[in-house]
Amino acid sequence: MGIVRGGLVDPLLGIDVIRRGVRGGFLEFGFQSWILGYMGTLSFNLIMYLVYIYLGPGFTGIYGLAAAIANAVTALGPAVSTVMNSRLSQGLGVGIDVGRAFREYAIPSFIAASLLAQLIVLALPALPMMGIISGEYVKSIPYASVLLGYTPLAVIASIYTSYYWVIGRGVGTHCWQTLLASALGCLLT
């Protein structure tokens, strides 16, 4: 909240920095990023609640395990975005072709997510034999296979959204298109 000058903090200057940020980049990236994360959490919890209400606690646990398995792949998107955002931000300052740099991250990430999802689907039947999944939770394997089908798209959507925010086009239409696409994806799952 403050800017340090001569060892003293001036809260009034700090408030001015926040005001400028609210009018500029804070709402552009931070607020939209928060909304997108909140929508993801809200939709997951809503789906869990609906599964619990309509199918019962057993299927809630099965769906929760299937979702956790799928999240092993979708976590790749935010991880790549963190590294990519730094490079793209630097690239904007020094004149790198950010579109090309984006493709250098997006294409291999999509391929890696696709391969990772396929490897996990192939490994799922072995998990009960190894004792990793047992009892009623074995029923989660087909559901996890289905959820893993959307994970490469979720990874690339996450990276694409980050790209638009870094280049300053995350405001308005792109944000709302991403939110709508995320909501639709959650409904389909």
Rosetta blueprint (number, residue, H / E / L):
1 M L
2 G L
3 I E
4 V E
5 R E
6 G L
7 G L
8 L E
9 V E
10 D E
11 P H
12 L H
13 L H
14 G H
15 I H
16 D H
17 V H
18 I H
19 R H
20 R H
21 G H
22 V H
23 R H
24 G L
25 G H
26 F H
27 L H
28 E H
29 F H
30 G H
31 F H
32 Q H
33 S H
34 W H
35 I H
36 L H
37 G H
38 Y H
39 M H
40 G H
41 T H
42 L H
43 S H
44 F H
45 N H
46 L H
47 I H
48 M H
49 Y H
50 L H
51 V H
52 Y H
53 I H
54 Y H
55 L H
56 G L
57 P H
58 G H
59 F H
60 T H
61 G H
62 I H
63 Y H
64 G H
65 L H
66 A H
67 A H
68 A H
69 I H
70 A H
71 N H
72 A H
73 V H
74 T H
75 A L
76 L H
77 G H
78 P H
79 A H
80 V H
81 S H
82 T H
83 V H
84 M H
85 N H
86 S H
87 R H
88 L H
89 S H
90 Q H
91 G H
92 L H
93 G H
94 V H
95 G L
96 I L
97 D L
98 V H
99 G H
100 R H
101 A H
102 F H
103 R H
104 E H
105 Y H
106 A H
107 I H
108 P H
109 S H
110 F H
111 I H
112 A H
113 A H
114 S H
115 L H
116 L H
117 A H
118 Q H
119 L H
120 I H
121 V H
122 L H
123 A H
124 L L
125 P L
126 A H
127 L H
128 P H
129 M H
130 M H
131 G L
132 I L
133 I L
134 S L
135 G H
136 E H
137 Y H
138 V H
139 K H
140 S H
141 I H
142 P H
143 Y H
144 A H
145 S H
146 V H
147 L H
148 L H
149 G L
150 Y L
151 T H
152 P H
153 L H
154 A H
155 V H
156 I H
157 A H
158 S H
159 I H
160 Y H
161 T H
162 S H
163 Y H
164 Y H
165 W H
166 V H
167 I L
168 G L
169 R L
170 G L
171 V L
172 G L
173 T H
174 H H
175 C H
176 W H
177 Q H
178 T H
179 L H
180 L H
181 A H
182 S H
183 A H
184 L H
185 G H
186 C H
187 L H
188 L H
189 T L
